[in-house]
Each structure stands twice: as structure tokens, then as C-alpha cells.
Amino acid sequence: MTVTSNKSARSLFLIGMMGSGKSVTGKKLAGLLRMPFVDLDEQIEKEAGETIARIFEGRGEAVFRNIERRVLRGLPETPACVIAGGGGVVLDPENRKWMKSRGIVIYLETSLDCLWSRVKDAAVRPLLKSENPKEKLRMILEARKPLYKKTSDHSVVTDLKSAAQVAEEIAELLLGKQP
């Protein structure tokens, strides 16, 4: 399914936890809607000249969040894009306000068990470096879920769905059809 819609004249921001599928779904959705795709984490790494894991390890989360805020606000408003935000982009109230004012925010809602199955083997997740990474993931999800819900215009459950299925569901939602 390829869709061309005048309703998508604004950017689409995909938010959700690490492992929710923001990047892979965003690429599929951008293809369906014939819009450019931007991965915020990739843009951060490009601007910083180092990986997110290295930023966290060497300079700390506060420095990373400052870079994230600057890169997010530096994204061009035109053309409208599908933008995959980082999992913690919603932690900054100004980021939440900025995204809502410039586009449609879609929360990729994913259960803890599904998230864990997707990220448990990913050694590059700096926030999961702990003795009990699944518990740490649960705590992060519990803290962020209200922010994702508060920020989003729409929510799409990703459990047991491929990125293509989630992208099609979002496209149908944007066109006013029931998925």
C-alpha cells in the first residue's frame, strides 16, 4: 500500500521505548506516505561525531539530552518528515511541546515482555547497563509511559506486529480509516 495524503503536510513524530520499532517502522511509514525519514538518534551521532553509547559513557546523560534537544529543534520544518525520536525524547517538557506544535505525535506502545525480547541482546543500550537489565527496562517504561501518552496524538500497539503492519496501521489512522 502506498498512500499520498494532504493530511500529512505536517511532520510525524514516532515516540516510544527503545525496542518499540520507531526506526524500522518510521522507514516503512515514510515509504508509504512518500515522505522523507529522519532518525533522531542517527542525527545526534552525526552531529556529535560519536555513538550515543559513547556520549552516555564519556559525557553523561545530561550532555546527551542537551545534544538531543538541540538536534531535534534544528530539524527543518519543511519538507514534512517522518521522524523517529529517541526513547527519552519525551523526558524534556520543551521537546514534548515542540513536537506537538510541529506535527502529529504517534506513540508506539509496546509491552515490557515484547520490549525485552527485542532489546535483551543489544549490548549498546547504555540505560540498560545494570545487574538486572529487565527490571531497569520495566522501571524506565513505567516512568516514561505517562509522558508518551500525554505527548501523543495517537497510540498504536506494536506487540506481535511487523514494522510493515504497524506502518500500515498508522497510515490508515492518518487517513481517517479504521485499521
N, C-alpha and C positions, 0 to 999 in steps of 0.2 A: 504494500500500500504506500503510495506517495501522495502527499497532501500539499496543496497550496492554499494558504488561508490568509485572508486580510486580517483576521483576528490576531495573528502572531506578529503584528507590527512592533510589538514590544519584546524585549528580551525575555527569555525563560530561564529562571534560576532553579537548578535542581539542588536540593539540600537533603541531608540525611547523614546517618552514621557512616563511618569507614566500613566498607564492605556492602553498602546498600546498593551499589551499582551505578552511582552517579556518572562516572566517566563513560563506561561502556553503554549505558542507556542513553546518555547525552549524545554520543556519536550517532547512535541509531536514530534518535529523535530528530537530530539536526538533518540527517539524510531524508527522513520522511517529510519534514517541513521545508526542506531546501533552504536551510539557514546555516550560517557558519557555526562552528563549535569551538568553544573555549574551555579548557580545563584550567581552573584557577590554580591548582597545585603545580601544574606544569609551568604556568606563567610565573609563579613565585620562584620556582627553581631556576628559571631562565634569568629572572631579574637578579636573584641573589648569587647566581653562579655556583650554587651547591645544592645538594639534595635537602629535602625537608628534614630527614633524619639527622643530617649533619648540622643543620641550623638548630634543631632542638638540642642536640648533644653539645654543640660548641657555644651557642649563644643563648639558649633557653627559649621556653615557650613564649615569654613576653615579647622578645625580639621577633620571633616568628609571627605572632599576632599583629605586630606593628607592620611588618612587611606585607602580610595578608591584607590588612586594611588598605594600605597604600596601593597595592596591585589591584584590588577589587575596585577601588574608586578611580583608578586610572584606565579601566576598561572603556573603550569607546561606546557611546550610546547608539551609534549607527555604524554599520547596519545592525539590526536586531540579531541577537545570537542566542544559542542555547549554551548556557554556562553551567558547568559542573563546579559547584562550590566545594571547598574543603569541609570535612565533617564538623569542624569547630567554628566555621564562619559565623554561625548564629550566636556565639558567645559575646560578641561585641554588639551592644544595642544600636550603635550607629550603623553597623553593617546591616542589621535587620531592617532598619528604617530605610537605608539606601537602596537595598534590593527591592523592597516593596514599592518604593517610589519610582523605580525604573523598569519594573517588569512584573511578570507573573511568577510566583514562587511555588514550587511543587515539592512537597516532602515525599521522599521515597521511604516509606515506612517499612521497616524490616524487623522481625522478631530477633531476640537475643540468640536463640539457637541457630537461626539461619545466618546471622552475622558471624557468629563464632565459627560455623562451618566454612565460611568464606575467608576469614582472616587468621585463623589459628596457626597456619603455617607461614604467614607473612612476617619475616624477621625484620622488616623495615618499618614497622608500626611503632614509632617512639612512645606513644602513650600507653602501649600495652606491655612495656618492659617492667615486669613485676613478678613476684613469686607466684601469683595467681592471676594470669592474664585474663581468663574468662570472667572472674569476679570484677576485675578492673574494667572490662568492657561493659559489664552489667551496670556498674556504678556510673560510667560515662553516659550510657544510654539513658539511665534513669534521670540524670541531671539535665541532659540535653533535650529529651523528648518534649517537655513542655515548651521549650523555645522553638523547636521545629514546628510544633502545632500552632503556636502563636504567630509565627512568621509566615506560614504557608497560606496560600490561597486555595490550594487543593492538596490532597493526600492520596497516594497510590501505594497499595501494599505490594511488595516485591517478592514475598515468600513464594517459593515453588513456581516462579515465573522466569522465563528467559528475559534478557535485556530487550530483545525484539518485541516480546509480548508487552512488557511494561511501556516501551516507547509507543506502541500502537494504542495502548490504553490511554496514554497521556494525549496523543494526537486526537483521538476520538473525544476525549473530555474537552479539549480546547475547541473542537468544532461543535460542541453542544450536543454530541450524541452520547447515548448511554453505552459504556463499554460492555 
